[in-house]
């Protein structure tokens, strides 16, 4: 989400996933060794507490209840009916990637695909420590969106959950997006509307998201966008949209709505707190902001072209050109 997509000239010049030189490897299995808690009382060979060891006090009913304000472990929802593919795109995320993979494994996915683009740290070695992960290494920075497209092409699951390696999101929050798709939603989006300022104080990217959804007749989606993670797709959505279109998330979202796929909000995950600040995504008019605005322009062009084709009267773009020519002749 926050890594710039390099080698993009203009709006549409992105490297296609099948043009990238990648190498996929399966990590080797690790032997799981048990470890006793450091706080456990010493025990004899017979298994009884050693003499002099303090006995664990019996807990009363009151002691069993969590104290007020204590953080409770969130439970995962019911088991999914469909198979889950988790696709993680990362660029130099050695600090957070292992922690995210631990949360992802709690979801019991059928597969985990980690796409590393332009990593110069030890993200590759750390990702390989996850026994279930298929690690795809792209030597040059390709951008998170290209990584998602590539991961989607390689995936086999019924449900595709997309994440970024710099955000450690608890498994129960991630599960909500997978569960939404498992329940019939084609595109499950992160609802950030409650975390955004009023329209007058919003940035250009937020306004682009609001405008695109309004043009598509889905003002109820607010600023929800496939630009933001986490989000999830059904296998049907991937087949209808096409994996290549995922390289331009707003365009993929527009196509989803134009093709009558079920697009809904699936939960709220505050990604603003975890969004890693980089040189190319900081400050007004930064490269990432310009890129996302360009993506929305490309999405709006697709809306104009497809809407014109659906009316049977020629594209709206051609009608606009004819109107401009008539006006200029006056």
WODAFEN-V891964 format. One record per residue. N is the residue number from 1. RES is the residue in one small letter. OMEGA is omega as a letter, one per 40 degrees, with the letter a starting at -180 (* if undefined). Layout:
N;RES;OMEGA
N;RES;OMEGA
This chain:
1;x;a
2;x;i
3;x;a
4;x;i
5;x;a
6;x;i
7;x;i
8;x;i
9;x;a
10;x;a
11;x;a
12;x;a
13;x;i
14;x;i
15;x;i
16;x;a
17;x;a
18;x;i
19;x;a
20;x;i
21;x;a
22;x;i
23;x;a
24;x;a
25;x;i
26;x;a
27;x;a
28;x;a
29;x;i
30;x;i
31;x;a
32;x;a
33;x;a
34;x;a
35;x;i
36;x;i
37;x;i
38;x;a
39;x;a
40;x;i
41;x;i
42;x;a
43;x;i
44;x;i
45;x;a
46;x;i
47;x;i
48;x;i
49;x;a
50;x;a
51;x;i
52;x;i
53;x;a
54;x;i
55;x;a
56;x;a
57;x;i
58;x;a
59;x;i
60;x;i
61;x;a
62;x;a
63;x;a
64;x;a
65;x;i
66;x;i
67;x;a
68;x;i
69;x;a
70;x;a
71;x;a
72;x;i
73;x;i
74;x;i
75;x;i
76;x;i
77;x;a
78;x;i
79;x;a
80;x;i
81;x;i
82;x;i
83;x;a
84;x;i
85;x;i
86;x;a
87;x;a
88;x;i
89;x;a
90;x;i
91;x;a
92;x;a
93;x;a
94;x;a
95;x;a
96;x;a
97;x;i
98;x;i
99;x;i
100;x;a
101;x;i
102;x;i
103;x;a
104;x;a
105;x;i
106;x;i
107;x;a
108;x;a
109;x;i
110;x;i
111;x;i
112;x;i
113;x;i
114;x;i
115;x;a
116;x;a
117;x;i
118;x;a
119;x;i
120;x;i
121;x;a
122;x;i
123;x;a
124;x;a
125;x;a
126;x;i
127;x;a
128;x;i
129;x;i
130;x;a
131;x;a
132;x;a
133;x;i
134;x;a
135;x;i
136;x;a
137;x;i
138;x;a
139;x;a
140;x;i
141;x;a
142;x;a
143;x;a
144;x;a
145;x;i
146;x;i
147;x;i
148;x;i
149;x;i
150;x;i
151;x;i
152;x;i
153;x;a
154;x;a
155;x;i
156;x;a
157;x;i
158;x;a
159;x;a
160;x;i
161;x;a
162;x;a
163;x;i
164;x;a
165;x;a
166;x;a
167;x;i
168;x;a
169;x;a
170;x;a
171;x;i
172;x;i
173;x;i
174;x;a
175;x;a
176;x;a
177;x;i
178;x;a
179;x;i
180;x;i
181;x;i
182;x;a
183;x;i
184;x;i
185;x;i
186;x;i
187;x;a
188;x;a
189;x;i
190;x;a
191;x;a
192;x;a
193;x;a
194;x;a
195;x;a
196;x;i
197;x;i
198;x;a
199;x;a
200;x;a
201;x;a
202;x;i
203;x;a
204;x;a
205;x;i
206;x;i
207;x;i
208;x;i
209;x;i
210;x;a
211;x;a
212;x;i
213;x;i
214;x;i
215;x;a
216;x;i
217;x;a
218;x;i
219;x;a
220;x;i
221;x;i
222;x;i
223;x;i
224;x;a
225;x;i
226;x;i
227;x;a
228;x;i
229;x;e
230;x;i
231;x;a
232;x;i
233;x;i
234;x;i
235;x;i
236;x;i
237;x;i
238;x;a
239;x;a
240;x;a
241;x;a
242;x;a
243;x;a
244;x;a
245;x;i
246;x;i
247;x;i
248;x;a
249;x;i
250;x;i
251;x;i
252;x;i
253;x;i
254;x;i
255;x;i
256;x;a
257;x;i
258;x;a
259;x;i
260;x;i
261;x;a
262;x;a
263;x;a
264;x;i
265;x;a
266;x;a
267;x;a
268;x;i
269;x;a
270;x;a
271;x;a
272;x;a
273;x;a
274;x;a
275;x;a
276;x;a
277;x;i
278;x;a
279;x;a
280;x;i
281;x;a
282;x;i
283;x;a
284;x;i
285;x;a
286;x;a
287;x;a
288;x;i
289;x;i
290;x;a
291;x;a
292;x;i
293;x;i
294;x;i
295;x;i
296;x;i
297;x;i
298;x;i
299;x;i
300;x;i
301;x;i
302;x;i
303;x;i
304;x;a
305;x;a
306;x;i
307;x;i
308;x;i
309;x;a
310;x;a
311;x;i
312;x;a
313;x;a
314;x;a
315;x;i
316;x;i
317;x;i
318;x;i
319;x;a
320;x;i
321;x;i
322;x;i
323;x;i
324;x;i
325;x;i
326;x;a
327;x;a
328;x;a
329;x;a
330;x;*
